[in-house]
Amino acid sequence: MDRKGQIIGMVVFVLGIVILLFVFGVAYGMFSSSGARPVVPSAGLERAVLLVLVRVTLLFVMTLAGSLIASRGIELYLGSRLRPAESREPEQPHEG
């Protein structure tokens, strides 16, 4: 077992989870704010729709990044627990 690899894997995994929690917090705040100003003019409406689309796209990208980072952390952690294939000794045929 590679202790340093396990620690790095867990740190990367936790970083990914923190990013996901941040994204969910931002999304919750963005979509549950009751103090949103009503947009009356049509030009303001187009701008507001564009702004929401940009925010949703950014949230999607941040969620994707967080999940990929968390996944990579799990892979690092599990990979450090197993012996690499190159270090395994080939099985010797039994003579008999």
Sine and cosine of phi, psi and omega as CSV:
sin_phi,cos_phi,sin_psi,cos_psi,sin_omega,cos_omega
0.00,0.00,0.64,-0.77,0.01,-1.00
-0.97,-0.22,0.98,-0.21,-0.09,-1.00
-0.90,0.44,-0.66,0.75,-0.02,-1.00
-0.90,0.43,-0.64,0.77,0.04,-1.00
-0.90,0.44,-0.62,0.78,0.04,-1.00
-0.90,0.43,-0.68,0.74,0.00,-1.00
-0.91,0.42,-0.71,0.71,0.03,-1.00
-0.89,0.46,-0.67,0.75,0.03,-1.00
-0.87,0.48,-0.68,0.73,0.02,-1.00
-0.92,0.39,-0.63,0.77,0.03,-1.00
-0.89,0.45,-0.69,0.72,0.02,-1.00
-0.90,0.43,-0.65,0.76,0.04,-1.00
-0.88,0.47,-0.73,0.68,0.00,-1.00
-0.89,0.45,-0.62,0.78,0.06,-1.00
-0.87,0.50,-0.69,0.73,0.04,-1.00
-0.89,0.46,-0.65,0.76,0.03,-1.00
-0.91,0.40,-0.64,0.77,0.04,-1.00
-0.89,0.45,-0.67,0.75,0.05,-1.00
-0.88,0.48,-0.69,0.72,0.02,-1.00
-0.89,0.45,-0.67,0.74,0.03,-1.00
-0.89,0.45,-0.63,0.77,0.05,-1.00
-0.88,0.47,-0.71,0.70,0.00,-1.00
-0.89,0.46,-0.69,0.72,0.01,-1.00
-0.90,0.43,-0.60,0.80,0.06,-1.00
-0.90,0.44,-0.69,0.73,0.04,-1.00
-0.90,0.43,-0.68,0.73,0.00,-1.00
-0.90,0.44,-0.68,0.74,0.02,-1.00
-0.88,0.48,-0.71,0.70,0.02,-1.00
-0.91,0.42,-0.60,0.80,-0.04,-1.00
-0.95,0.33,-0.63,0.78,-0.10,-1.00
-0.99,-0.12,-0.12,0.99,0.01,-1.00
-0.91,-0.41,0.13,0.99,-0.02,-1.00
-0.94,0.33,0.85,-0.52,-0.01,-1.00
-1.00,0.07,-0.19,0.98,-0.03,-1.00
-1.00,-0.03,0.37,0.93,-0.01,-1.00
-0.93,0.37,0.68,-0.73,0.00,-1.00
-0.98,0.18,0.72,-0.69,0.08,-1.00
-0.94,0.34,0.65,-0.76,-0.02,-1.00
-0.98,-0.20,0.89,-0.46,-0.07,-1.00
-1.00,-0.08,-0.81,0.59,-0.05,-1.00
-0.93,0.37,0.50,-0.87,-0.05,-1.00
-0.92,0.38,-0.56,0.83,0.04,-1.00
-0.90,0.44,-0.62,0.79,0.05,-1.00
-0.93,0.37,-0.55,0.83,0.01,-1.00
-0.92,0.40,-0.69,0.73,0.03,-1.00
-0.88,0.47,-0.67,0.74,0.01,-1.00
-0.91,0.42,-0.66,0.75,0.00,-1.00
-0.91,0.42,-0.66,0.75,0.02,-1.00
-0.90,0.43,-0.68,0.73,0.03,-1.00
-0.89,0.46,-0.66,0.75,0.02,-1.00
-0.90,0.44,-0.67,0.74,0.02,-1.00
-0.90,0.43,-0.67,0.74,0.03,-1.00
-0.88,0.47,-0.66,0.75,0.04,-1.00
-0.90,0.44,-0.70,0.71,0.01,-1.00
-0.89,0.45,-0.69,0.73,0.01,-1.00
-0.90,0.44,-0.64,0.77,0.04,-1.00
-0.90,0.44,-0.69,0.72,0.03,-1.00
-0.90,0.44,-0.65,0.76,0.06,-1.00
-0.88,0.47,-0.65,0.76,0.04,-1.00
-0.89,0.46,-0.71,0.70,0.00,-1.00
-0.90,0.43,-0.67,0.74,0.01,-1.00
-0.91,0.41,-0.61,0.79,0.05,-1.00
-0.91,0.42,-0.68,0.73,0.03,-1.00
-0.88,0.48,-0.70,0.71,0.01,-1.00
-0.89,0.45,-0.69,0.72,0.01,-1.00
-0.89,0.45,-0.66,0.75,0.00,-1.00
-0.94,0.34,-0.59,0.81,0.05,-1.00
-0.92,0.40,-0.63,0.77,0.03,-1.00
-0.91,0.42,-0.70,0.71,0.03,-1.00
-0.88,0.47,-0.66,0.75,0.02,-1.00
-0.89,0.46,-0.69,0.73,0.01,-1.00
-0.90,0.44,-0.59,0.81,0.05,-1.00
-0.89,0.45,-0.66,0.75,0.05,-1.00
-0.90,0.44,-0.67,0.75,0.03,-1.00
-0.88,0.47,-0.67,0.75,0.03,-1.00
-0.90,0.44,-0.70,0.72,-0.02,-1.00
-0.89,0.46,-0.77,0.63,-0.03,-1.00
-0.93,0.37,-0.59,0.81,0.03,-1.00
-0.90,0.43,-0.53,0.85,-0.01,-1.00
-0.98,0.19,-0.27,0.96,0.02,-1.00
-0.99,0.14,-0.39,0.92,-0.03,-1.00
-0.99,-0.17,0.52,-0.86,0.08,-1.00
-0.96,0.28,0.67,-0.74,0.03,-1.00
-0.90,0.45,0.49,-0.87,-0.05,-1.00
-0.90,0.44,-0.52,0.85,-0.03,-1.00
-0.93,0.37,-0.48,0.88,-0.07,-1.00
-1.00,0.06,-0.17,0.99,0.04,-1.00
-0.95,0.30,0.65,-0.76,0.04,-1.00
-0.99,0.10,0.68,-0.73,0.02,-1.00
-0.90,0.43,0.53,-0.85,0.01,-1.00
-0.95,0.32,0.70,-0.71,0.02,-1.00
-1.00,0.06,0.74,-0.68,0.04,-1.00
-0.91,0.42,0.64,-0.77,0.01,-1.00
-0.99,0.16,0.78,-0.63,0.05,-1.00
-0.99,-0.12,0.72,-0.70,0.01,-1.00
-0.03,-1.00,0.00,0.00,0.00,0.00
